[in-house]
Amino acid sequence: MDILFLAHRVPSPPDRGDKIRSFHVLRHLAARARVHLVAFADDPRDLTPPPEFREMLGECVVVERTKPRWRAGVEALASGRPLSLAAFDDARVHAAVARIVREQGIDRVYAFSGQMAQYLPAGVPAVMDFVDADSAKFAAFAEDAGGASRWMYRREARLLGAYERAVTRHVEASLFVSVEEAALVPGARALENGIDTGVFDPAAAFVPVIGQGRLIVFTGQMDYKPNVDAVVAFVREVLPRVREAHPEVRFAIVGRAPVREVRALASAAVIVTGEVPDVRGWLAAADVVVAPLGLARGIQNKVLEAMAMARPVVASPAAAEGIDHAEMIRVAAGAGMGEAVTRLLDDAEEARLLGQAARARVRARYAWDACLAPLDAMMGLDAPALAAA
């Protein structure tokens, strides 16, 4: 079987939430069929994927996304389309898709992220992995915005909502990262995120972070608005209360591309790392990992990674939604988050036991092979051994 995989970012390296999911889905499919990739790159380093990634693929077409935001906005307004689609509308990708479908005899298409639905070729069975309900995300953005921004977000939410529903009616399956996200779009179903518990393992080989003292750690892409809002609110509203009881503790914001608002948080009490080669060292060094997100869609990889590293986690209700956590993480918001973090800093044994229970839950519930097993039936795939034969 020949599968065309469409992605809004190259699924390599798997070092951020969306790329982690797309990488593991692509690897799962490539073990069972010949997969051809057409993807965008928004980082020049992604224009030439590493050899070990390239070896999984048949054809590999990577197109640099260069369209300026102002042009995408003009195109969206002129055409009545969502800005998200106009931003990713590229003649080079349309041409690559048409050529590969024609030359490779594509049997199925797997499109990753809603922006790529516009490239689905007519007449070829397709699975659409929206990941998150972007329409709901923009609706939530609109609640906190004002003026022109509120109008823009509301427009995007309305148009994307209609688009998500229309695409779902015309593909074989529409997937979202959690049951809660799938419930927002009639006819959709959930395909949950997993975690590589061999990589995210406190016993694995990685460079430790030492000499930083007691740490509260947050990980994430730091030019992403929900992450920015989360760490700003934590530093302003939660960290001072925690440091009243534990003045020695520091908050580490670990992630690439910190915007100016995040960099301005750096102080004696706040570490802003920027991009790090391996987040595991910081997770392993954490006394507590926090996910204080006010807005979160689907299953948060940052929470699964911390759980897999056997760290005690305090997450907001939004960040915990969709994760089968039971009593394995602490869920709190506002003043309650400060209290939950302080309690875990107070009681090292409670924190240790919570982390161990979290890792056990992730190993039992979120292995990638188990999470992605439903794809085989959706894509009409054989088992790996049969495909190899």
N, C-alpha and C positions, 0 to 999 in steps of 0.2 A: 504494500500500500504506500502511496505517496501522499504526504500531508503537507499542506502549506501553513506555516505558522506566522501569523502577523502580530507584531508587538510594537507598542508605542515607545519602548526603550529596548535596546539590545539586552537580552536576558543574561548578561555577563558583564562584570563579575556579580555574583549574587550578594550584594552588600547593602541593599536597601529594600524596604518592604515589597514594592511591586516587582523588583528584579529577582528577589528570592523566590517568590511564587512562580513567576514566569520561567525561571531557570529550571526549577524542579518539574514543572509541567512539561517543558520541552524535553528534558532528559528522560522523563517517563515515556513520552511518545517516541523519542528517538531509539529507545531500546526495543520498540515493537514495530517500527515502520521507518521508511526513509522520509526525513523531515527537511523541508526547504524553508529557510527563514528570510523574511523581509521585515526589516525593523528600522526604526529611527535611532539616531545617536544625538543626544544633547550634550555630550561631553566628548571632545576630540579624542580622548583616550579610548573611547568605545568604537571608533571607526575601524579598528583592526582587532577583532576578537582574538584571544589567545589560541594557539594551535590545538590545545586539548578540547576547547569548546568547538572550534571549527570542524574538528574531526567527527563530531556527532552528526554533522549536517550533510545534506546533499548540496544544494545551492545556498549561498549566504550573501544576501544583499543588504548592505547597511547604508542608509541615507542620512546625511547630517541635516538636522532640523535647523534651518536658518531663517525662517520667515519671522520678521519682526512683529511684535505684539500689535503695533498700530495698524499694520497691514491686515493682520488677521481680524482686528476689530472692524475695519472698513468692509472687508469681505463678508463678515458675519452680518453686519447691518444691511448691506446691500442685498444679500441673498435671503435674509430672514432665517439664517441657520444659527445654531449655537456657536459661540465663540470657540468652544472646545474642539468642535469639528473643523472650523475654518483654520484654526492654528495648525492642525495636522493634515490639512488637505494639500497634497503635493503631487504634481504631475509625474515626477520621477518614480514615486511609489506606485501610482496607478499603472504606469508602463511596465514596471518590474513584475507586478502581480499578473498582468495580462500575458506577459511573455512566459512566465513560469507555468501558468495554467495551460498555456498552449503547448509548450515544449515538454513539460514533465508529465502530462496526463494526471493532474492532481485529482485524487479521489475524495479528499476531505479537507476542510479548512478549520483551523483553530485560531480564532481572533482573540487577542488578549488586550483588554481595556477598550472602553466604549468608543474612543476616538478612532479605532481601527475598523469599526463596523462599516464605515463608508467604502472600504476596499474589498468587501466580501464579493467574490465573483458570482455572477448569476449562474444558476444551474448546478452549482457544486454544493453538496451537503456541508453544513457548517455548524460548529459549536461556538457560541459567543460567550466569552468569559469577561463579563463587565467588571469583575472583582468587587467594586463598591458601587452603590447607587449614587452616582455623581449628582443626579438631580436633587437628591435629599441633602447632599453636602452643600450645594449652592443655596438651597433654601435655608439651611441653618446659617450660612454666612450672611444672608440677607437680614436675618433677625438682629445681627450685631452691627450692621452697617447703616449708613445714612446717606441721603442725597443721591448723587449719581451712582455710587457704588451699590446702594440698595436696589436701585432700578435695574442695574446690570445683573446683579446676582439673581434677582427675581426672574428676569427674562431668561437667564441661563437655566434656572431650575425648571421653568415652565417648558421651554423648548427641549431640554434634555429629557425630561420626563416623558413627553410625547414620543421622542425618538427612541428611548429605551423600550417603550411598549411596542412601537412599530417593529423594531428589530426582533424582539422576542417572538412576534407572530410569524416571522419569516425564516427562522433558523430552527434546527432540530432540537437544540437545547440552549437555554440561557442560564449562565452560572453566576452566582455571587458568593462571596467569601463566608457568609454566615446565613443561618436561617432567618435572622432578623432582617438582613439586607434583602434576601430573596423575597420576603413577604411584601416588600414595597413595590414589586413589579409582578403583575399577574402572569402566571405561567412559568415563572423562573424557579430555579432550585439551587440548593447550596452545595458548594464544593469547598470544604474548609481548607485553611492553610495548615501546613504541617511544620515540622522542625527536624533538622538533622541532629539527633541526640548524640551521635558520635563526634560531630564537630563541636557542638555546644555541650560540652561535658567538662566539669571542673577537673577531671583527671586527664584531659587531653593535653597535647603539647602546644603551648602558646607562651608568648613572652609576658610574664607577669608585670603588673604595675605596682611598684613598691615606693615606699617613702612618702605617701600622700596623706597618711593619717586616716582617721575615720571618715567614711564617705557615704553620701547619698548620691546615687547615680541616675541620670536620665540619658537615654540614647535615642537618636533619631536624626533625620535630615533637617538641618537647622535653618533652611530657607523655606520650610513648609509652614504655612500660617498656623495650623492647629498646634504644631510643636512649639513655635515661637510663643504663641499666646500661653501655652501651658507652662513653659519655664519662667516666663516673665511673671505670671501670677504666683507661681510657687516661690520665687525669690522674694516677691513683695509681701505675700500674705501668709505663707506657711513657714518658710525657713527661719524668720526671726523668732517665731514661737518655739520651734525645735531647738534653736541655739540658746534659748533661755535655759533649757535643761541640759543641753550638751553644747557648750560654747566652742568646743574643739572640732565639732563636725563641720565638714565642708560639702558643698553641693557641686558635683561635676556634671557639666553639660557636654555630652560626648556625641559628636556628629559633624559631618562635613557642611561646608558652606554657611557658617553662622552669619546671619544678617547683622547689620549695625546694631539693631535693638538688642540682639543677643550678646554681641561682643561687649556692649556697654554694661552688661551685668557683671563682668569679671571684677573680682575684688579679692580681698584676703579670705573671704568666706565662699567665693564662687569661682570655680575653674571652668573655663571655656576652652575645650581642647582643639576645636576644628576637626578636620579629617584625621582619623587614626588608622594605622595599618590593620589593626585587629581589635574589635570591640570586646573580645572575650577577656582580655587582661583587665579592663576597667570593670566589667561585670563581676569578675572573680574578686576584685578588690573592694567591691561595694558591701557596706554593712546593710544597706537597704537600697533597693531599686524602686524608683517611683515612676508612675505613668499618670500624671495629673491632668489628662486631656479633658478639656471641656467639650470638644467635638472629636469624635472618633468613628470611623466607618469600618465595619467588619471586624475581623480578628486581628489584633495588634501583634505583629511579629516581635516587637520589642518586649512585650510581656512574655510570650512563649520562650524567647531566648533567655530572659532572666530566670524563668522557671526552670528551663533545661540546665542552666548553670547552678541550680540549687540555691538561688538567692531568694531571700524574703522579699516579696513584692507588695507595695501598696499602690493600688490603682483606683482611679476614679470610676464611677459607675459606667461612664461611656467607654473607657478603655477596657473594662472587664467584660463588657457585653459580648456575647458570642463565644466566650471561652468557658469550657467546662472546668470550673475552678473549685466549686464547692467551698471547702474551708482551706484551700491550698494557697490563697492569696488574701490579703486584706483589702476590702473595698471601702473607700471613704471619700468624702468631698469636703471642701471648705475647712473649717476648724477641725473636723473629724480626721482629715488627712494628717494634720500636724500631730494630733494625739496618737494616731496609729503608728506613724513613723517614730515618735518619741518612745512609745512602748517597746517597739522592736529594738531600738537603741539601748533601752534600759535592760532588756532581758535577752542576752546573747543566746541562751539555750532555746528560748521560744523561737527566736529568729532562725537558728540552725534547724530545728525540727520543721519549721514552716518551709524552709528551703528544700529540705529533703523530701517532704511530701509533695512539693510542687514538681520536683524533678521526676518523681515516681509517676505522677499524674500525666506529665508530658510524654514520658516513655510509653505508657500504656495507651494513651489516647491520640497522640498527635504525630506518630511516625508518618513520614511522607508516603511510603508505599501504601499504607492503609487509607490515608486521606485521598489518594489519587486513584485507587482501585476502580471507582465507578467510571472513570474515563474510558476504560477498555470497552465497555458495552456501548457508551455513547459514540465512540469513534469507530466501532466495528473492528477492533483490534484483536489479534491473536496474542497469546502469551509470549514472553520474550524467547523462550526456547523454540516454540513453533515458528516464530518469525525468523529466527536465525537459521533454522533448518530449511 
